[in-house]
Every structure is written in C-alpha cells, then in structure tokens.
Amino acid sequence: MSIAPIERQKSDSIPIAETSRDGLQESAPAPQKRKRKRRSTSHLKFVPETLDERERIKLEAERYAETLDKTKPFTRVELEKWGRDVLDTLDLPEKFLGFTSVLIGNFFWKRQFLSIPFERRMLLLPHCLKHAEGCPAEYDEFGLDCEKCGACSIADYKVRAEQLGYKVLVAEGSPIVLKIIVGGYIDGILGVACLNVLEKAIDKVLIAGVPSYAVPLHSGDCKNTTLDESWVWDVLEEYEPLPEPETTSYLPLMRSANRIFDDDFDRLLPRVRSKNDDEKPSPLALTESIAYDWLANGGKRFRPFITLAAYDAVTGANGLNGGLNSEQLAFPDSVLRVAMSIEAFHKASLVHDDIEDDDMYRYGRQTLHRQYDIGTAINVGDHLIGLGYRLLNSARTDLGADVACDVLDRMAAAHVKLCDGQGAEMAWQSQTTADLSPLDALQIYALKTAPAFEAALYAGLRMAGDTSNYDEMIPAFCRHLGVGFQILNDLKDWQGDENNKLISGQDAVSMRPTILLALAFQAADDRQKQALSEIMQQENDDQSRIERLRQIFLDTEVFDKADALVEKSRIRSEALADEVEPEELRQLLYFLIDTVLAPETNQRDDEEPSLPLVPLTINPQ
C-alpha cells in the first residue's frame, strides 16, 4: 500500500530568532498576545442540545469523511480543519467544533473499526454514566465494579459487549489504554466519554493508527450525564470484514518494540546469575536481578521503537504498510538486540540522573536509590551500561563489525553528550549566582535529550545500510526534536505527570536550569529578579516557592514564550523532514514530530486527575 504525501501546515505567526552555529536559538521569540493553548478549547466543546441537530451534524460528518484520504492517520490540525469545513457547510457556530471533529474521526475509522473481530475490541465506558443516587457498585483498583441493577445503562452495554467478546473497562480514560493496545490485546476502541476526555485521546491513540469510534456524552459535568444510546448500539454488534486495511499504522512496530521486553527478553538477554525469579536473589545475583527488572519494566520503549521503525522504513516498510494484520514482524535478533541496547543505555542514564537530582519517582514508583540506596542504584546503572555493550557486541556477527562499530560510536557520543549536559546542569545548580540565559538552557537541553533520539534513529538506518544521505539531517532533526520535547517536559512539570514525576513543580523546587527559569530571568524587571534570587536561596516551604515562581512566570509570560519555542522546534524539524527520502522515512519523521511534540491540551492547574485504570480480564504488565 502506498503512502500519500503529507502536506505540513507551517505557521508564520511566530518569529524565528537568529541561531548560533549549532542551530540553537540565541534568544526567545517575542510572545504573541494570546491565551495559552492549553486553556483555549473550552469554548469549542459544546454539544448540540437537540437530537435533530446532533443527527444533522452526524450525517454531514459521514458524508465529509467519505471524501477523505484514509491512507494515513490524521493529525489534530487536520481534524480541526475538517471540523471547521463541516461547520461552515452547515452554517453552525464554532462552539460545536469538538463535537463535530469527533464525529468526523468516527467515520474516518468506522469501516476499519467494524472489520475488527469482537474479541479484539475494547469497550471503554465512563464511570459518570452510573446513576449517582443509590448506585450499588464500588470502586476498586479496576475502576467501577459494575453490577446489573437496572439503574443505568452501563450494565446493558457491558453485558452485551462481553457476550460478544469485547474487553470492557468502566473507568476514566488513561494512558494505560494505549499500553493495553500496544501490548497486543486489542486492535480497536469503542469509547463513550465527554469531549474533554476525547480531546486527550486524539494525540495518544488516533495518531498511532488505532481504529476508534467514540460516542460523546452530552455534558462533561461527571454526574448523571446522558448520551445518544442508539449511537452505541449502531456499532457495538456490527462486524464487517475488509479485504485489506485502508490506513497505515505504526501500531505493529510499537508492538514489536514492546515484545522485545515482554516476550523476547530472556531469549535476547539471558540471565547469568538470577535465573530463578521465584527465589530471593542471592547477594551475587542481586544487581543483575534489579537491573533486569528495571530494564524490562516501565517506560514507553520509545527509543527502541524509533530504531525498529527507522530500520523498517528503509527496508520495505512492511511494518508500516501491513496494517494491524502484520502482528508478528520478523526482525533479525541482531536488530532487536541493538534496539534493546539503546533502552539499556537510556535507563542507565535515568538511574544516575535520578540520583543526581534526588528525584522521588520514576515510572510511577520510587526511584531506585530511594527503593534501595545510592550505592546500589549507581551499581545498577553501571550494570545496565555493561548490558548495553554486551547487546551491541552480540549483534556484531550478523551486522558486520563496521556497522556494529559505527552504531557503538554513535552510542558512545550520545553518552558523552548526555554526561556533558547533566554536568552543566549540576554545575549551574551549585553556583551562587543566577546567571542563566535561554541559550544556556537550550544547550543543556540539546545535550541531555537529543543524543538518545539521534542514536536510536541512526542505529536503525545504519543497520539497514549506508547513511551518508542522512548524516546532516539526523543530528539536526533530533536536536530540534529533543529541545522541543524537553521544553514540553518543563511545562508538564507544572501540572505533574502521573506516569513519571508525580509532584507538580519538582524541577522548580530543585532549581534546575530550565528554559522557564532562564526566560523569567531574561524578562524580569529589577524587582522580579530580586524575587527570583530570594526564591533560589529560600529553604524549606517548597509550596511557597512554587507559588511565587508560578506568579513570576505568569507575569513575565514565560509559559507563552516556552510554547512559542516548542512551535519553533516543530517548524524546524518539519522543514528538515520535508526533504527526506524515501517517503516512508519522511512519514516516520513526521510521526515522531507529531508524537514527541504533541501539545498538551488539558487544563493545567485545575485538572482533576483520572482514576487509575487496570483491566479486569487482561494484564498489560
């Protein structure tokens, strides 16, 4: 199946600052006078009050979707444009954009969703559908333990779906849903949710190429809400096989990266000292046991995915073009081991980074130095580096010594850059002056984040053949991607992250040299600079420091400036991707941009956290 060219939408509204020789911005762009992107969508999430109006939009969305090119998954930008087109045709106000966009997405995927066997589908229902008064069900670690009592429609859907073979979850949306999909348990989602939750899902599920069909709730007040029940029954019991998939998907490649650690781990990296997991490891086996557990569990395995996807893109693109039927992609073990080595090096750096920053949590659990002690954690990190070397060397026979050495050289360069960046961060933290420019922060970002992306992308391409055509593109593309990613991570630090760092403002409390802090120093007046210095020297009362910093960041428009820098990173990385051949590799680069630099679309300060989501009938761990 061929891949249609992707037309990227460029933005001219954000000025591009001059760059230094290494491509980093010399100064921050002047912020546009606008509301922050994360707070600008509430006025677009109205649901039409009457069924006739909703059905009218649904009919036009279905007609419009028939005109769309379905060879590739859509992006948020494309979906928004399509929604505006439909609203213009119907002469309806912008406030229905979210609702309309969801319906267009439904009909984009409908035929492919209906072609998925029932036992490969998930029905995701919200707990807010329950009857609030007198509901006998209770919450447990699996979400709502629903009983069939007749008080609400949840049980009706749940019972029928389970009879058909669906996996059913009654809980709020969560990243664990994507993990379940990547784990290979399901291929498509029928979901009922409010527009707020559906908006969160677009970047994390739809861009990956997961056929999904969503029924919007009539309100987002999370209590006794309603829906058009017939819309659920329209697809719940329908099955219509397709001769072949219509839309390309990276899901098979994601699953391949996942299987390295879930299914193939012991074969690719046999244990030496801790072969019996049922027994408490001996002192001699303890380090290996901890290291293997740390490597095998946790994280999104994104870097191994990049390696496999890059290799696939220039060796026939079987994983991309084969649709969801290409479940068991055949990668040579040597390629899998190199992808695994990248994760080993990456996780080693995280262990050491957590020690240096005294972080409390990683992957939703305590960091290793807090679980054990600093000495043990350092040793485990070093052990992981050794495992990376072993994995790379084991691939030498199949790949050839020249290829293995080239990949090893790029890995070593990435490791050195990472240490330089981390060292610069610690050196800044130890100094008594507050002299941090935006360029200083961006250089640290480029050293700390971009090299791992670069090593992963290079490894996949080098194992597939000559990379001379990409020698300039790879480091430049990954630099912009990595810098944008780190800025987004800084922004996320101000809202917390349930999958990684659980405490809002943790980086701020530690006074790390973030771009937010650098931009604040750059824009602050004398009074604000004095306040920043006082905050840096203040001890204890972390909450007070966070609130004072937050106010200065708002007053100096730091969040808007950071958003603008992320958009600049996107524009520059897209410009590099535009010139890349073959088309399948260009498609991968666009996918990386859309995935790594996906904007946060939720409320930041007043967002209610989702319930933890663990499936009843499947185990994604």
QUIQUIFEN-V924925 format. One record per helix or strand of 3 or more residues. SS is the DSSP state (H for helix, E for strand). FROM is the first residue (numbers start at 1). TO is the last residue. If there is no record, write none. Layout:
[[SS	FROM	TO] [SS	FROM	TO]]
This chain:
[[H	37	39] [H	42	44] [H	51	65] [H	76	90] [H	94	114] [H	118	120] [E	121	125] [H	127	129] [E	138	140] [E	143	145] [H	154	164] [E	167	170] [H	176	182] [E	188	193] [H	195	206] [E	211	216] [H	229	236] [H	251	262] [H	265	268] [H	283	296] [H	302	313] [H	318	321] [H	323	325] [H	333	357] [H	368	371] [H	374	394] [H	396	399] [H	401	430] [H	438	464] [H	468	492] [H	506	509] [H	515	523] [H	526	537] [H	542	555] [H	558	578] [H	583	596]]
